[in-house]
Amino acid sequence: MSESFDIAVVGGGAAGAMAAIRAAELGKMVILIERNDSIGKKILITGKGRCNITNSAPIETFIEKFGTSGKFLRTALYKFFNGDLIEFFNSCGLEMKVERQGRVFPSDDKARSVVEALVRRLIDLGVKIVYSARLTSIKIDKEYFKLEIGTERTISAKKVILATGGASYRATGSSGDGFVIAEKMGHKIIKLKPGLVPLTTNQEWVKDLQGLALENIRITFEAGKKKLVSEIGELMFTHFGISGPLVLDLSGDVMDMVEAHKAVNVFIDLKPALTSEQLDNRLLREFKSSGKAQFKSIMKGYLPQRLITLFMTLAGIDPEHMVNQITQKARREVVKLFKALPLTVKGSLAIEEAMVTGGGVSISQINPRTMESKLVPGLYFAGEIIEGSAASGGYNLQQAFSTGHLAGESAAG
Ligand SMILES: Cc1cc2nc3c(=O)[nH]c(=O)nc-3n(C[C@H](O)[C@H](O)[C@H](O)COP(=O)(O)OP(=O)(O)OC[C@H]3O[C@@H](n4cnc5c(N)ncnc54)[C@H](O)[C@@H]3O)c2cc1C
């Protein structure tokens, strides 16, 4: 069976859905090919099911967040930015709200509403959607691309937009097919690596703290001459190491440090608002006024229970000791732990567990003004398949929608 279209979009995630919508708005006959039996499986799990769809930050912040691939996104972001995206969803009947750090969410807190809005618009515009159809290869036959889906079905299209996503959370459909197909068509794939990923540590004691979340802390990562200092925020202990927003956002850079130095020293500052001296004075005052209290009960005002136990082990303090039995040396050791609880990072979880994929189709081979391949005319890329990713905050979904919109418009043009 063979069917013919103006534009075939491969992948029904944020990028592919927006690319198909834009191309259809411009009057093209569009087919959207999706391997799952529904659109936007990954969107459903974004923002813990609430979908942090974009950020209210200015374009320059977005460009900065994408690091070395930031400039490549300039045209895509200018042409279809956060305000345009919010307006688009408003026109689909979905209101948006802005939360702390400029994070934008649907007003009803439901990622499902985002997916439903996209599907409604695709249907209204007459985009043909084929579900449970996995693209296996693309061949070029005169001025047509021949897309093979399974063994029986071929689709012909004048233009193709590859929006198959990255290689993480494979159960959502993004298992990296697009990289293989793009590579076969001559594209360079920048080494894939996990982005926004939990880190593994050498210390066994993290297991005892599994599930413990610490708020208002700061982390410093150090290896060789390189030092990364986080903002103040939240960290979570896991049975293998550390996670939480602060860790995820810096994980890409930390993994570059691990690659260069094997291990990275980590220091958690549990009281970033106080200097060591201020903290020591405070403890000293408290120790003087409650000399007969047990050290562990005084610490309750400062630390969660599980950390008190750890502190006593690391500082060599007997759990039954009264405050007046704590030596100056032990007290200073406690202050040191408060200001720089030490760990060493040895790696990260696998790419499968990462929220985004670093690396991808090289931006040096994609025209940033159109998203068209510089090697294969008529072939376009959109979304996470493209090299580069950003910290959390809605930046990655905006990248998918912006590049999707630009690819759809250029392919239709
Ligand atoms: C747990 C989690 C939470 C996240 N939260 C946020 C958040 O709140 N905000 C944010 O900005 N970003 C978030 N992200 C990142 C964001 O989800 C991605 O950046 C974004 O979804 C990428 O969109 P995409 O369309 O490029 O790829 P995808 O959404 O992965 O879509 C690709 C589509 O292509 C299909 N496909 C793949 N191969 C084939 C094939 N061979 N044939 C046919 N179809 C194929 C897949 O089934 C899939 O539907 C999160 C990611 C994860 C994993």
The ligand as a Gaussian input file, in Angstrom:
#p B3LYP/6-31G(d) Opt

LIG

0 1
 C        9.865000      12.674000      33.195000
 C       10.045000      13.858000      32.269000
 C        9.540000      15.093000      32.637000
 C        9.738000      16.202000      31.810000
 N        9.189000      17.397000      32.192000
 C        9.347000      18.476000      31.384000
 C        8.706000      19.707000      31.693000
 O        7.912000      19.804000      32.638000
 N        8.966000      20.782000      30.880000
 C        9.780000      20.689000      29.777000
 O        9.981000      21.689000      29.099000
 N       10.330000      19.516000      29.428000
 C       10.129000      18.406000      30.177000
 N       10.679000      17.208000      29.807000
 C       11.401000      17.138000      28.499000
 C       10.376000      17.117000      27.361000
 O        9.428000      16.111000      27.620000
 C       11.030000      16.854000      26.002000
 O       12.039000      17.804000      25.808000
 C       10.024000      16.946000      24.867000
 O        8.921000      16.091000      25.111000
 C       10.634000      16.595000      23.531000
 O        9.619000      16.614000      22.553000
 P        9.808000      15.870000      21.154000
 O        8.526000      16.069000      20.422000
 O       11.055000      16.314000      20.519000
 O       10.024000      14.341000      21.529000
 P        9.010000      13.281000      22.181000
 O        8.049000      13.937000      23.066000
 O        9.863000      12.223000      22.739000
 O        8.202000      12.733000      20.927000
 C        8.767000      11.886000      19.971000
 C        7.676000      11.035000      19.385000
 O        8.206000      10.287000      18.282000
 C        7.671000       8.984000      18.310000
 N        8.614000       8.100000      17.578000
 C        9.876000       7.778000      17.918000
 N       10.417000       6.967000      16.992000
 C        9.460000       6.753000      16.058000
 C        9.421000       6.001000      14.846000
 N       10.455000       5.273000      14.412000
 N        8.281000       6.004000      14.101000
 C        7.194000       6.732000      14.515000
 N        7.173000       7.462000      15.665000
 C        8.310000       7.486000      16.413000
 C        7.573000       8.664000      19.786000
 O        6.679000       7.629000      20.032000
 C        7.134000       9.999000      20.368000
 O        5.751000      10.109000      20.444000
 C       10.467000      16.076000      30.595000
 C       10.953000      14.820000      30.223000
 C       10.738000      13.706000      31.037000
 C       11.239000      12.374000      30.590000

